[in-house]
Amino acid sequence: MNGTVVVVGAGPAGLMAGLAAARAGARVRVLAKGWGLFHWHAGCVDVLGYDPVGGGRIVSLREGLAALIAARPDHPYGLVGVDGVLAALADVSTVCAAAGYPLVGSFDRNRLVLTGVGGARPTCLAPATMAAGDLDRGDPAVIVGFDRFLDLTAGLVAANLEHRGIPSRAVTLDLPSLRGRRFVNGPILAALFETESFRAEVAAVLSPKVGRAGRVGFPAVLGLEGAAAVVADLRRRLGVDVFEIPVAPPSIPGIRLHRILVAAIRAAGGRVHDGMEAVGSESAERRVTALLTESAARNLRTRADAFVLATGGILGGGIVGHEDGELTEVVFGLPVNGPGDRADWLRPDFTDPAGHPVYRSGLTVDAELRPVGDDGMPVFGNVHVAGGAIGGADAIAERSVDGIALATGRYAGTLAAATALDRSEEAAAS
Amino acid sequence: MRRVQTEVLVIGGGATGTGILRDLAMRGFDALLVEQRDLSHGTTGRYHGLLHSGGRYVVKDPKAAVECIEENRVLRRIMPHCIEDTDGFFVVTPWDDIDYVSKFVEGCRVAGIPCEEVPVAKALAEEPYLNRRISHCFRVPDGSADSFLSAEDTVASAREHGAVLLTYHRVDGLVREGDRVVGARCHDLVAGEDVEVAADLVVNASGAWAGRIAAGADIHFEVLAGKGTMVAVNHRMVNTVINRCKMPDDGDIIVPIHTVAVIGTTDERVGDPERFTIEPWEIRLMLEEGEKLVPGISQMRILRAWAGVRPLYQETSTDETRDVTRAYAMLDHGTRDGVEGMVTMTGGKWTTFRQMAEVCVDRVCVKLGVERPCRTHLEPLPQSAAHPRYHWLGARLATIEEEQTYGDLVCECELATRDQVVDSIVIGEAKTIDDVRRDVRVGMGPCQGGWCAARVTGLIHELRSPPVEESNVALRDFLQERWKGLLPILWGSQLRQERLDELVHLSVLNVPDLPGPTASRLAPVAYQAPEGEP
């Protein structure tokens, strides 16, 4: 099969694995039920926002990550190390920059990105379109909302900014071109912002209201394909910095990242398909030989030399928690490590900084990210796991969702390519 | 301290208290109601929503059955917009005693409850998910009722007749002068100030809290709190209320209401009406019993679990005068305890709340020496007078299609529009997001507030401009309250959905980071573990 890698799942872990495997020379197919985490998340790269061991916000990732790995060697970051994380961040930064959508940020200082309710989200890398919203900047801001776009209330965001000591003003635009529309949501605004006429309309209404503010924040809907150009154009028209504020899904900046990575995989010779839900597999001699998928038209069997399981944890649907406390992995039926009693799954406080035990459940993997059984031996020699399916972290509580996915995805993709190419060499030799 | 004067003070903003308020106002009394939180925050807002035909009581408690069918007819007349005319089935499953059937049929006849046997094949054609192994099926005029809307519109009617409503006013004690109760000391939780209400007569309609309230005037009786746990399933797998044809017991009813079906209930005595937990065995029992009526129900997605506390009046004194049926208790503390100026109305069920109010206000008339007949059964609520139609499942969607307001949905799950939420905040004076939920059902659908919670927070902030910490904590309170209802049922798809809500609220928006306290003084207290338990 000529070094074929099948990646199951198209969130950040699966896409990064697909890219890494394709670049390592494998024939890559990424198969997914639907699109993954990027569409639902903030469009940033969160690596570690809060310390799950000692509590508190992480300032320097270089220090925080090393300390976490030392304190919790079984944490997913322990599998890739600080270098593995840095390599993944470098890859994603390079790919995004090449696509004309640069990311900004530093491993030495988490950025604080303003959110759609006026909170601050600690993140490692943010798109340049969010740069001017950095909350370590104290200069005055204007926050822009749109009438009938309910996912950002400018007054609430501005009031929370004021509370932080950043002088802020709220402007809600009631634009003639929006009044006649049945829907005013993220994708529609993003499409409108791609047009010059809409940007001109927005700028004309907004310009007189900018005053002495040095920056203007919009909900993160400033274009899909041409976001960098949209932001630059608005900046020119308004004469001040323009930035985006992440809001509830669908995530326009997340969709941008998704598209950039899919394009990069395709450029590297890989293929990405959605609408193919993985429902099972065939295996022989401790190796998976084929993945079984269901789609609207027919069931398919896809053979490969190596597989990357990037179906996510409970959020992605790769792991399901059952009423009786059992936790199952849905594609390969791999053993899941987690609290077996449902009474131990969740804590009484929704926002408990320590997170909830059930979300730390997942697969146990060896140093090559292969899932292991109770005996500590790999269940399958040619399956590598990436992202949320790996146990050991409540990634939402510690704000490490993207970092774990990208770093383990990159590593799993590299390993899967090696496994597949070894395997195809063996096949060629025999 | 603020001082307020009224003729009659009603304590408790559930079905009983609001019903009494309307009756008082319609009979020309100057009436004021205080509720410690929002209307129907207590037991009224935490029941399964059954409009009883009385069928459940025909064998166990025939008098209650008669009251139910009488009031069923009255409520269908005066508030059809709060009622969905689902009908009810009583079905005999393989687990039920066949001897009960003849008693049931005879009981319905005696009580005057229309009861028609439906051939099993026809019943299964109407309700295809019903257990195919049922042997008999009887149709009765059960319905489902929106107890939030009913309380709200009952108060609206009372206000039209001059009544006053004070929500978020907690009663801290009764004011007693000698052998007479002359008012109550309250605390306004929103304004943070004490309020003294002076009244000629106090009506204690505080349900499971009634014993505690009365103790403040050194009047002692016991109201036991019977916790009933319910679960809501994400589908209306039945469109008819389904009852087991047997003596009423745990988990023997499924009520289709709005977009969900509710399985109810357990009955567990708890020490404190505000502090209790939902036990895993209760959920399991609901699903196991629900399975006998609708096989496969336990595999469906469970949206939320909740519990209400039934007030169970406990007789402690033998020589007393009280108007009582087994369904409710009316205590005249003048004759019972030698303390004038107060009556207590407690117990009962939602279906009979209007009748309870009538009985209670009849006594108020006697106490205040006037003769004024009840009219609550004659005049429909204002909203029903205008549109005398039953509520139906597709009503909201029909309105949205007619008005072309798809683009203005705050809550896509329950089809709540921005205008409805704004009305709830401005006209309905909602103080918390949970109040908005009770008014317009935001956050009650499959995603349990994943998207609408932040939107409602934004609207509250925009309309009220409170200090921003208050808006922030309102959002946190709502998320925590929602979490309490989810905790007992998080597995499968709903666990995954919950995880998505965490991604939105914790990661994308970082709600915990917002300025302000973790929880507010308006945060609901129910569902907290009893003191000393984890």
Interface residues (C-beta under 8 A of the other chain):
Chain A: L37 W40 H41 A42 D46 T115 G116 V117 G118 G119 A120 R121 R148 L150 D151 L152 T153 G155 L156 A159 N160 E162 H163 R164 R181 R182 F183 V184 N185 P246 V247 A248 P249 S251 I314 L315 G317 V320 G321 H322 E323 R342 A343 W345 L346 P348 D349 F350 T351 P353 V358 Y359 I396 A397 R399 V401
Chain B: P280 L287 S298 Q404 Y406 G407 D408 V410 R418 G450 W451 A454 R455 T457 G458 L459 H461 E462 S465 V468 E469 S471 N472 L475 R476 L479 Q480 R482 W483 L487 L490 W491 G492 L495 R496 R499 L500 E502 L503 V504 L506 S507 V508 L509 N510 V511 P512 D513 L514 P515 T518 A529 P534
